[in-house]
């Protein structure tokens, strides 16, 4: 269960470590969760993202965050086994014999490529179609990653804005009730805290996780393309398996061999 939660465990650990240490040193929730600094940091960060990327892109951040913390898992071992099985069957009965078994590939991208092969698409056209889709996927993913990278830059700046505003209030109230000054100073430091915390524990890590998700999907697509090209050229099953396994990380290759 813990492994399925993935990077969400890291977020929980970060929150417990940072805020837990604060409370252990005598801090109180009331001092930490001041409304004004939180509004300035998160509201300002969201506003900057909307200005920079548009509201439509901004509304996708919750979906992208869910993908980052609970990513799609690609079973590349099953994918390779399916291509090997297709190779054996097609060498005996022809490419048309695998048409009814395309669902074994599980993922839309390899299924679509195999259909092109069955329909008689030549190797060059197939290669161009496959790489065109990979390029579009990469551009889309990098655009989504860039949103969180920029939000990771906006948040500390918004924290500084909150700090400056609180210090201005502090100076404006100099000589008045001490409790007002203490509250203003606390707001100044809390704004900086939330800006740095949100950047380094929320926005930037989500961007990094989306990069990992991109690499996983790209690897699946590369394996699929190589498998389809090998299937089209009629390579023997053992060669196809070795060719596809070479695209996996070394640790995953060892797991398959064991």
N, C-alpha and C positions, 0 to 999 in steps of 0.2 A: 504493500500500500504506500509506504514512504517513497519508494522509487517511482511509483506512478505519479505522485505529486510533483516530482521533479524539482525545478528551481523555486517552486513556491515555498519549499522548506527553507531555502536560503533567505527569502524575504522574512519569514517568521523568525528565523535565527537573528537576522539583523535588527528587527524591531525589538526583540527581547533583549539583545545585547546592549543596544544603544539606550533605549528608554529604561531598561531594567537597571543599568548602571546609574542612570540619572536618579531613579527612585531610591536606589540603595544609598546614594550619597545625601539623601534627605530631601530630594526634590518632590514637589507635589503635582498631581495632575492639573490642578487649577493653574499653576504657574506655567506648565508646558503647553496646555491646550487653550491658549489665549485666542479668541476669535479673530481679532483684527489682523495679527500677523499671518494666520492661516489663510484668511481671505485675500490678503495682498499677494502672498506667494502663489497659491493655487489659482486664484482668479486671474492674476497677472500672467501667469504661465499659460493658462488656457487661452486668454485673450490674445497673447502674442502668437500662439499656434494657429488660432483662427485667422488672424490677420495674415500670417505668412503662408498658410496652406489652404485656407478656405474652410468654410463650415462643414462641407460634405466630407472632406478628409478628416477633419477633427472628430466627427461623430463615429469614426471607425476605431478610435483608440481603445475602446473597451473590448471590442472584438479582437483587435490585434494583441492586446494584453493577455486575453484568454488563450490565444494561440501560442503566445510566448511561454506562458507558464504551464499550459497543457497541450503540448505540440502533438501533431500527427506522427505516429510511429510507423515507419516504413519497414516492412519485413523483407529485407533485401535477400535473405536466404531463400525464402519461398519464391521470390521473383526469379532468382537464378535457377532454381529447381524447375520452375515452370518453363523457362526458355529451353532448358536441357530436355525436358519431356517433349516439348513441341518439336525440337530438332529430331529426336528419335522417331516421332510419329510422322513428321513430314518427309523424312527420308524413306520411310516405308510406304506411305500412302499419299504423299503429295501435300502441298501447302493448304489446299482446300479442306483437308481432313481436320485441321486445327480450328476451323472457323467456329464450330460449336463449343469449343473449349476456351475461348478467349477470356471468359470470366475468371479463369484460374489466375490471371495476372493481377486481379484485384484493383489496379489503379487505372484511371482513365487514359493517362498518357501512353503507356505501353500498349494498351488495348487499341487505341487509335492508330498507332504506328503499325501494329500487326495487321489491322484491317487494310491499311494502305498496301502492305506487302501482298496480301491475299488478292487485292484488286488489281495487282500487276504494276504498281508504281515503280518506276526505275530508281536505282540506288541514289543518283544525284538529286533527283527531286525529293525523295524521301529524306535525305540528309538535310537539304535546305529547309524543308518544312519543320523538321525536328529542331534544328538550331534556331529557326525563327521563333518557335514557341519558347525555347529555353531563354532566348534573349528577351522576349516580352516578359517572361516570368521574372528574370533578374531585374529588369527595370522597375517592375511593379514592386518587388520586394525591397529594393534599395530605396524607393520612394517612401515606403512605409517606415523603414528603418530610420530614414533621415528625419522624420517627424519627431521621433523619440530622442534622437541625438540632439536636435535643436532645442527640444523642451528641457533636456539636461543642461543646456547652456542658458536658457531663459531663467530657470528656477533660481539659481544663486544670485543672478542679477536682481530678480524681484525681491529676494531676501535682503539685498543691500538697500534697495529702495525702501523697504519696510523699516530697516534699521535707521536710515537717514531721516525718514518721516518721524519715527519715534524720538530720535535725538532732537529734532527740531521742536517737538512738543515739550520735551524735557527742558530745553533751554528757555522756551517761551514761558514755562511755569516755574522758572527758577525763583526761589524765595517764597514759594507758596507751600501748601501742606506737604510734608515729607512723603506721605503715602502716595500722593499723586506722582511725585518724581520717581519713586521706587517702581511704581507700576509702569511708567513710561520707559525707564531703563530696561526693565524686564522685557517689555514688548520689543525693544530694539534688538536684544540678543536672541530672543525667540524667533524673530523674523529671519535672521541669518541662519539659525539652526534648521528651520523648516525648509529654507531654500536649498541648503547644502544636502540635507537628508533626502528630500524628494528627488534631487538630481542624481545622487549616487546610490540610492536604494530603490528607486522606482523607475525613473525615465531611462537613464543610461543602461541599467541592467536589462530592461525590456528590449532596448535596441540591440544589445549584445545577444540576447536569446533569439531574437528574430534573425540575426545573422546565422546562428547555428541552425535554425529551422530552414533557412534558405539553403545552406550547404547540404543538409540532409535531403531536401527535395531535389537539389541539383544532382546529387550523387545517384539518387533513384532514377532520374531522367537519363543520366549518362549510361548507367547500366542498361536501361531499357533500350536506348539507341544502339548501343553495341550489340545487345542481344538480338535486336531486330535485323541489324545489318548482317550479323553472322548467320542468322536464320535464312535470310534472303539469299546469301551466297552459298548456302548449303554446307557449311562447315560441320565437321563431325562433333557429336555431343561432348566428348572429352575436351576438345579444343575450346568449344563455346564456354564450358564451365570454367576452364583455366583463364580464359580471356575476361570473363565477367568477374571472377574472384579477384583478379589483379586490380580491379577498380575499388575494392573494399579496403578500409584501413587494416593494417597488419593484425591488430587484435581480433578483428572480426573474421579475418581469414583463418586464424588459428582456431577460433571457435567452431568454424564449419568443418575443419579437418579433424577435429577431436571427436 
